[in-house]
Structure formats: structure tokens, C-alpha cells
Amino acid sequence: MHETPAPSARAHRFPGLHRRGFLAAAGGAAGLGALALTGCAGAPSDAPGKGDGTPRRGGRLRAAFAGGGAGETLDPHLGNLFADVARSKALFDKLADYGPDLSARPRLAASWEPDSGLTRWRVTLREAVFHDGRPVTAQDVLYSYRRITDPAKAFRAKASLEPVDLRASRAPDARTVEFVLKRPTAEFPNVLAAFGAYIVPERPQDFDTAPVGSGPFRFVSFAPGRSTVVARNDDYWDGAPYLDELEFLVANEESARVNALLGGQVEYAHELNPTTARAHERSDRITIVRLRNSAMQSFVMKTDRPPFHDRRVREAFFLIADREELVNGALSGAGEIGNDLFGKGCEYYAAALPQRQQDIGRARALLREAGAAGLRVTLDTSPVAAGFTEAATIFRDQAAKAGVTVTVRTGSKDSYWKDILDSGTLASYRSGAMPIESHISQRLLTDSTTNATRWRHKDFDALYRQAQSTRDAGDRAAVYTRMQRRLHAEGGFLVWGFADWIIGTARGVRGVEAEAPANSLDWARFDKVWMA
């Protein structure tokens, strides 16, 4: 375990911005004085929206995220929280990252090219340097991936790198990596863009006291659970950031983040709820940014056990759902209706399939055919995610119209995701954005480790392998459409909506990308942000 570094002078003066501190700050001059942070040379002007939109250099931006407490780390291979990802993106780079449609876009990789069998990929690196001045090399890439796949460690991207035979992969020169794969993998660039697949230098380092990456910002200080400060990297390969400094502050409660933003203690507040967004949408004090299609909202039905082992029961539940009522009630309208498929707006999404509508009469008929009239079922939910308990209650009432008695059971926030993976029959579920291929491989194959619907069909697995061995993108899309058509008809995901991810900023903040779903390249990307 790393020794906790000594906090900076700033950290001594301003411990973590927790709820009580934020509320005090919003309440009056004494609170503001107690929490004020220095060095805001580029602070927003008093007039909302003032400025011509031309990027300006300078200034210091403070961003509030929910954090992980005293156990936080800056090791980019360990991060699981949104705050971890945002800090990692500031300090490190990946070979690729996800565009707005969740397709892979080159980053440290300048290009990639497969062989005819899709089992060997040649990746060419762009010219980039680490913060200590050393060039980023192919050996650094192989070292990073081998570190991630260390069997003794639990690094985030380990499962994503499973297709790569790292023993056989090699670096023929400093800027070329030849990856050898265990099987044909047409979507190999998704592996390069995988969450947590960051490139670090080929040497041990203490990530919490002196992390060295190749990202747009350099390390300044880190106080776990409180504050992380980084400064502009003038040698960044993608152009130096506009900001002089960036500080990540921890505020676990949404009300704390909102009050800090309103009180001027931060200029960026992550993950606001729909009620907050609606209250401040037309405010002259802050700006609300909605990142569309950022989180799939659904219920999962266990397809391997009664009553959902019968596809007629699953279809009946698809038809019970009034998706508009769920979006309006559980998400306060901050989202779009779903169609029982993951990845709306993503590459390969089967948008041509007919939108499913509520049909209580047909649902009742299907339940009778299945011998499930008067069905009783337990719906597991938890306040672990926004809208979960509200959606469960709404769906319970919708199901009653079809003669189904749904008992809502509220579980622990701490163990909910583990609990529902293998237990129960019906549960609330949410997923952040990722490529459709990743969703399938992680959740819908027989050997998928997070298969919450227990969807296990060898012929479906074979279709996935066919897609991965198909070089032509159009032909590959046709296979994915075929797979989604089947999931739409009889799968275990009742996808009722896609929630907006909501960000709040000070009025003078510019460059926050509004067309970037959470988990994509331009989400929480501060090297292109400036202070007007």
C-alpha cells in the first residue's frame, strides 16, 4: 500500500469539500471566506455569456465530483469511479478512446491495421512524450498492458485485454507494436480504448506521490478524498490545455456539488439530478449541459429461471412497460425512451427495429398462454442509482394493469450490483455508455462475467464470433443487427430509457462538449475547456 502523501498547504487550508462545508459556503460571507480558493486569474466574468467564444489561455478551474474517500488512488489502472476516470484522463493517455457514437478513435495510436485474418494488428504510435521528457514507446505500451493483465492484480481493463496474447506480441521498433490475438477480433480498436487501458512508463512509480503520464496535465498535488491539483502540460502532443491549473474536489452529495457551483466554490459540477437541471435550466447563474444517451435504464429478467425462462413472459413484460411514463416519472423527463436494446445512438445500433409500445391486452394474453395469469414476482431495486426506486414503483403499478403483482424489494447500496448478478429474477439495472460489441461480450455471451440476464445461447455466441471475424464493416453491421433483432424479440433486458448525464458549469466556462456521452473521449475532458 502506498503511504499517503503529505497534503499541500492548500489542502491544509481547505480540506475536502463535503456537504456541510458546501452548505455553509452557500449561506453567507463567512462560509465563502472559509472555503475560497486562491489563484483564479481566469475566473468567469460577472456578465453571463460574456466573451466572443475565442479560447483564452490562463485561469484555474475547480471541478466537483463524487469521490472514493481516503482510499482514492491516482493509479490509472485501478480507477472505477467517474472521478478516477476524470483524473486519469488529465494525467494519462490511452492508445484510443471512444467518439460520440462509441466507435474507437486514435489517441496515442496514430494508426492501426489488421492482417487478413484479423488475428494480428500493427499499431503505429504518434510522437508523444511523458511528463519527464521521455518518449512514449512501444515497450511502454507492452509494459502497461502486461501490468494490467497481471493475474495477481484486479485492474479494471484486465477483462478487456483478454483477447490479446501479450507473450507473443512484440515491439519491432520504438513506435510500432505488433499485437497477436487469440482469435479473430474485428473490433480490436475497442480493446485499445477500453476503460482503464492507460499507458504508463516502463518502470515502477508511486502513482500517488509523483505520477508520470503523457496526458494534457502534469501532477501537482494529491490529498485522497479531498483534492487533486494538476497543471498545464505545455508539451502535450494534442496541444497544450488552455487552463493553467485544474483542481478536482470531492463532494459526494449532489446537493453539495450544486451549492458549491452556485456559491462560486467550483466552476464545474459533475452528475446533477434532473430536478436540479430543471430548476436551473434558464438560470443566469449557471449553465446546464445535458449529455444525451449516457446511461441505459432498464430492468433485467433472469432468462434461466421461472418465470422468465418462458420467452412469452419476457415479451409480456416488454409490453407492460409504458416507457414515456417511466422516463417522465423516474428521470423527470431527462432522457429518451428505450426499445429493449442497448446503445441508442451508438455504432451498429439497430434503429430500424419498430419501437415497442405498451399493449396491456397482448401482455395479458401472453401470460395466459404461458400459464402465468395472476403472476407474482419480486422486483429488486436500490437507491444505488438515480431513478431506480421511482422506476420500480412506476413499473409495479403498470404491471398491476396486466394482472401481475410486483413486490418491490429494496436492497443495500453497498452490495446491490453483486447481489443482483446471480440472485433474484427481476431487478433494476443501469449501464453507462460503451460500444455495443463490448456490451455483448461482457454481458450476453455464455462465459460473460457480468451476465445479469443469464442469457446463454451457443448459437448467439457463434454470431458474435462471426461478427468478430468479419472484416467488412457493412457485413459486420448486418450480423449485429441480426443479434439485436433476436434480443429485441426475446432477450432479458427491458430497456425502458436512456438518461441524460447532467453537468453544471459556471457561466464563464467554455468548451464543455455537449455531444459527448459519459465514458466517451470528450466527456470530462478539460484540456479543451477555457474561462471566458
Buried (B, 14 or more C-beta within 10 A) or exposed (E): EEEEBEBBEBBEEBBBBBBEBBBBBBEEEEBBEEBBBEBBEBBBEEEBEEBEEEBBEEBBBBBBBBBBEEEBBBBBBBBEEBBBBBBBBBBBBBBBBBBBBBBBBBBBBBEBEBEEEBBBBBBBBBEBBBBEEBEBBBBBBBBBBBBBBEEEEEBBBBBBBEBBEBEEBBBEEEBBBBBBBEEBBBBBBBBBBBBBBBBBBBEEBEBBBEBBBBBBBBBBBBBBBBBBBBBBBEBBBBEBBBBBBBBBBBBBBBBBBBBBBBBBBBBBBBBBBBEBBBEBEEEEEBBBBBBBBBBBBBBBBBBEEEBBBBBBBBBBBBBBBBBBBBBBBBBBBBBBBBBBBBBBBBBBBBBEBEEBEBBBEBBBBBBBEBEBEEBEBEBBBBBBBBBBBBBBBBBBEBBEEBBBEBEBBBBEEEEBBEBBBEEBBBBBBBBBBBBBBBBBBBBBBEEBEEBBBBBBBEEBBEBBBBBBBBEEEEEBBBBBBBBBBBBBEBBBBBBBBBBBBBBBBBBBBBBBBEEBBBBBBBBBBBBBBBBB
